[in-house]
Amino acid sequence: METNKTIWFKAKKWGFGWRPVSWQGWAITIVYILGLVHFAISANSQHSMSDFLINFGFDFIILTIPLLIICYLRGERTLV
């Protein structure tokens, strides 16, 4: 196991999650947010709110799963 890797995300002290602490972590976070904004704008062209929620919900999951995997692999380990 690699022990001297650079941490991109630091574990939160309270609650679940990570926060970016390196330029790589910030780049991943910005790409994630821009992807969410892009999908929200493109899904907003639907005719009903239920269509928007279904389309955006799917895109949200597609973007969030890789983010969580990257945070887990490149982030600080928690004691829990």
Z-matrix of the N, CA and C atoms (Angstrom, degrees):
N
C 1 1.443
C 2 1.523 1 109.50
N 3 1.302 2 115.40 1 136.18
C 4 1.455 3 121.17 2 -179.14
C 5 1.523 4 109.64 3 -78.54
N 6 1.332 5 117.35 4 122.33
C 7 1.459 6 120.22 5 -175.05
C 8 1.524 7 113.35 6 -105.93
N 9 1.320 8 118.97 7 -15.78
C 10 1.458 9 120.01 8 -176.32
C 11 1.528 10 112.31 9 -109.55
N 12 1.318 11 117.90 10 30.46
C 13 1.458 12 120.37 11 179.18
C 14 1.533 13 109.94 12 -75.75
N 15 1.319 14 115.43 13 154.47
C 16 1.453 15 121.11 14 177.83
C 17 1.521 16 109.22 15 -75.64
N 18 1.326 17 115.81 16 132.03
C 19 1.458 18 121.74 17 179.38
C 20 1.529 19 108.20 18 -83.29
N 21 1.333 20 117.46 19 123.63
C 22 1.461 21 121.77 20 176.84
C 23 1.517 22 111.12 21 -90.10
N 24 1.339 23 115.98 22 -30.08
C 25 1.459 24 121.80 23 -176.74
C 26 1.520 25 109.01 24 -131.51
N 27 1.321 26 116.61 25 135.47
C 28 1.460 27 121.90 26 178.10
C 29 1.524 28 108.01 27 -101.74
N 30 1.331 29 116.30 28 138.79
C 31 1.459 30 121.14 29 179.76
C 32 1.524 31 110.25 30 -67.84
N 33 1.331 32 116.33 31 142.20
C 34 1.454 33 120.75 32 176.11
C 35 1.519 34 109.27 33 -71.33
N 36 1.320 35 116.59 34 146.53
C 37 1.465 36 120.07 35 179.19
C 38 1.521 37 111.49 36 -75.30
N 39 1.330 38 117.01 37 -32.93
C 40 1.458 39 122.13 38 179.73
C 41 1.519 40 108.26 39 -123.51
N 42 1.313 41 116.95 40 131.56
C 43 1.454 42 120.85 41 178.09
C 44 1.522 43 112.13 42 87.50
N 45 1.315 44 114.64 43 -168.99
C 46 1.454 45 121.40 44 -177.52
C 47 1.514 46 109.58 45 -106.16
N 48 1.321 47 117.17 46 142.35
C 49 1.455 48 120.54 47 172.92
C 50 1.511 49 113.33 48 128.21
N 51 1.309 50 113.38 49 -178.86
C 52 1.450 51 122.44 50 -179.18
C 53 1.518 52 108.62 51 -133.79
N 54 1.333 53 114.88 52 163.48
C 55 1.464 54 120.80 53 173.29
C 56 1.525 55 107.59 54 -131.12
N 57 1.332 56 117.43 55 144.89
C 58 1.469 57 119.68 56 -177.89
C 59 1.526 58 111.50 57 -69.54
N 60 1.349 59 115.63 58 139.43
C 61 1.462 60 120.27 59 178.41
C 62 1.525 61 112.45 60 -129.37
N 63 1.320 62 118.61 61 -5.97
C 64 1.461 63 121.15 62 177.55
C 65 1.525 64 108.64 63 -126.66
N 66 1.327 65 116.20 64 169.72
C 67 1.457 66 118.68 65 -179.15
C 68 1.528 67 110.70 66 -64.24
N 69 1.341 68 117.89 67 -31.55
C 70 1.458 69 120.37 68 177.62
C 71 1.526 70 110.87 69 -65.42
N 72 1.320 71 116.31 70 -42.72
C 73 1.459 72 120.89 71 177.74
C 74 1.517 73 112.04 72 -63.61
N 75 1.330 74 116.20 73 -41.72
C 76 1.460 75 119.26 74 177.72
C 77 1.521 76 110.99 75 -66.34
N 78 1.323 77 117.59 76 -38.68
C 79 1.470 78 120.51 77 178.57
C 80 1.526 79 110.95 78 -62.55
N 81 1.322 80 117.39 79 -44.60
C 82 1.466 81 121.66 80 178.06
C 83 1.532 82 109.96 81 -62.12
N 84 1.325 83 117.42 82 -42.65
C 85 1.463 84 121.66 83 -179.62
C 86 1.521 85 111.35 84 -64.22
N 87 1.327 86 117.34 85 -42.73
C 88 1.467 87 121.32 86 179.64
C 89 1.527 88 110.53 87 -66.25
N 90 1.321 89 117.70 88 -41.99
C 91 1.472 90 120.82 89 177.41
C 92 1.530 91 110.07 90 -62.01
N 93 1.317 92 117.17 91 -40.82
C 94 1.471 93 121.96 92 177.80
C 95 1.527 94 110.69 93 -61.15
N 96 1.328 95 117.36 94 -48.32
C 97 1.463 96 121.03 95 -179.20
C 98 1.527 97 110.97 96 -64.54
N 99 1.333 98 117.59 97 -43.15
C 100 1.458 99 120.54 98 177.84
C 101 1.527 100 111.21 99 -62.83
N 102 1.326 101 117.15 100 -37.85
C 103 1.460 102 120.51 101 176.29
C 104 1.515 103 111.69 102 -63.42
N 105 1.344 104 117.34 103 -42.27
C 106 1.462 105 120.52 104 177.37
C 107 1.523 106 111.48 105 -62.93
N 108 1.321 107 116.97 106 -42.85
C 109 1.464 108 120.75 107 179.17
C 110 1.526 109 109.99 108 -63.44
N 111 1.318 110 117.09 109 -44.49
C 112 1.466 111 121.20 110 178.97
C 113 1.525 112 111.37 111 -59.44
N 114 1.329 113 116.61 112 -47.80
C 115 1.459 114 119.62 113 -179.46
C 116 1.526 115 111.68 114 -67.68
N 117 1.327 116 118.15 115 -34.10
C 118 1.467 117 120.42 116 177.77
C 119 1.524 118 110.91 117 -66.13
N 120 1.326 119 116.57 118 -40.74
C 121 1.462 120 120.00 119 179.01
C 122 1.528 121 110.58 120 -68.18
N 123 1.319 122 117.31 121 -43.04
C 124 1.467 123 119.52 122 -178.87
C 125 1.530 124 111.34 123 -71.68
N 126 1.324 125 118.62 124 -32.80
C 127 1.465 126 121.04 125 178.37
C 128 1.518 127 111.17 126 -76.14
N 129 1.315 128 118.32 127 -21.53
C 130 1.457 129 122.53 128 -179.06
C 131 1.522 130 111.89 129 -69.69
N 132 1.323 131 118.66 130 -14.69
C 133 1.459 132 120.78 131 179.35
C 134 1.525 133 111.86 132 -77.39
N 135 1.327 134 118.39 133 -1.55
C 136 1.462 135 122.06 134 177.30
C 137 1.525 136 109.64 135 -71.16
N 138 1.322 137 116.02 136 165.40
C 139 1.459 138 120.58 137 -173.81
C 140 1.519 139 114.54 138 -85.90
N 141 1.312 140 118.58 139 -26.74
C 142 1.465 141 119.08 140 -177.97
C 143 1.522 142 110.65 141 -128.59
N 144 1.329 143 115.03 142 162.69
C 145 1.459 144 120.70 143 179.66
C 146 1.514 145 110.97 144 -66.10
N 147 1.326 146 118.32 145 -36.57
C 148 1.467 147 120.15 146 179.83
C 149 1.523 148 110.94 147 -65.09
N 150 1.342 149 117.39 148 -37.61
C 151 1.470 150 119.89 149 175.65
C 152 1.528 151 110.56 150 -63.16
N 153 1.333 152 115.95 151 -41.74
C 154 1.465 153 120.07 152 178.46
C 155 1.522 154 110.98 153 -61.03
N 156 1.329 155 116.60 154 -47.24
C 157 1.463 156 119.97 155 -177.33
C 158 1.521 157 111.69 156 -65.29
N 159 1.322 158 117.69 157 -39.26
C 160 1.466 159 120.56 158 178.30
C 161 1.516 160 110.49 159 -65.74
N 162 1.336 161 116.82 160 -48.99
C 163 1.471 162 119.91 161 -178.32
C 164 1.520 163 111.94 162 -66.72
N 165 1.328 164 117.89 163 -44.62
C 166 1.458 165 120.19 164 -179.22
C 167 1.524 166 111.24 165 -70.16
N 168 1.329 167 117.34 166 -36.37
C 169 1.464 168 120.27 167 178.06
C 170 1.519 169 112.03 168 -60.61
N 171 1.317 170 116.88 169 -42.79
C 172 1.465 171 120.98 170 177.69
C 173 1.533 172 110.52 171 -63.23
N 174 1.335 173 116.57 172 -46.41
C 175 1.467 174 120.32 173 179.34
C 176 1.527 175 111.59 174 -64.17
N 177 1.336 176 117.12 175 -37.36
C 178 1.460 177 121.84 176 177.50
C 179 1.534 178 110.66 177 -59.63
N 180 1.320 179 116.08 178 -44.91
C 181 1.475 180 120.57 179 179.05
C 182 1.527 181 110.55 180 -65.03
N 183 1.327 182 116.85 181 -42.72
C 184 1.470 183 121.42 182 -179.45
C 185 1.524 184 111.12 183 -61.81
N 186 1.320 185 118.74 184 -34.89
C 187 1.467 186 121.61 185 178.87
C 188 1.529 187 112.91 186 -83.99
N 189 1.317 188 118.10 187 -33.38
C 190 1.456 189 121.51 188 -173.14
C 191 1.528 190 112.64 189 -76.79
N 192 1.311 191 118.00 190 -37.25
C 193 1.475 192 120.36 191 -179.47
C 194 1.530 193 111.53 192 -59.55
N 195 1.347 194 119.66 193 -49.76
C 196 1.476 195 117.78 194 176.68
C 197 1.528 196 113.34 195 -62.11
N 198 1.347 197 117.29 196 -35.41
C 199 1.467 198 119.83 197 177.65
C 200 1.525 199 110.89 198 -61.72
N 201 1.322 200 117.36 199 -44.95
C 202 1.461 201 120.41 200 179.01
C 203 1.525 202 111.80 201 -64.58
N 204 1.317 203 117.29 202 -38.06
C 205 1.467 204 120.72 203 177.83
C 206 1.526 205 110.33 204 -64.10
N 207 1.338 206 116.67 205 -45.22
C 208 1.470 207 120.42 206 178.61
C 209 1.523 208 110.52 207 -62.99
N 210 1.332 209 117.22 208 -43.10
C 211 1.472 210 120.61 209 178.56
C 212 1.523 211 110.92 210 -61.57
N 213 1.314 212 116.96 211 -40.84
C 214 1.463 213 120.42 212 179.76
C 215 1.534 214 111.14 213 -66.72
N 216 1.336 215 116.84 214 -42.77
C 217 1.460 216 120.02 215 -177.21
C 218 1.524 217 113.29 216 -75.21
N 219 1.322 218 118.09 217 -37.10
C 220 1.458 219 121.92 218 -175.50
C 221 1.528 220 113.34 219 -107.51
N 222 1.340 221 116.79 220 5.31
C 223 1.459 222 120.09 221 -177.93
C 224 1.511 223 112.81 222 -101.33
N 225 1.301 224 113.09 223 170.10
C 226 1.453 225 121.11 224 178.32
C 227 1.531 226 109.56 225 -70.18
N 228 1.309 227 116.00 226 140.25
C 229 1.461 228 120.79 227 178.60
C 230 1.525 229 109.85 228 -79.69
N 231 1.307 230 115.58 229 143.56
C 232 1.455 231 120.28 230 177.24
C 233 1.531 232 109.04 231 -99.86
N 234 1.310 233 115.46 232 163.09
C 235 1.465 234 120.10 233 -179.30
C 236 1.512 235 112.07 234 -83.02
N 237 1.313 236 118.17 235 -15.27
C 238 1.476 237 121.49 236 -177.53
C 239 1.495 238 111.31 237 -77.51
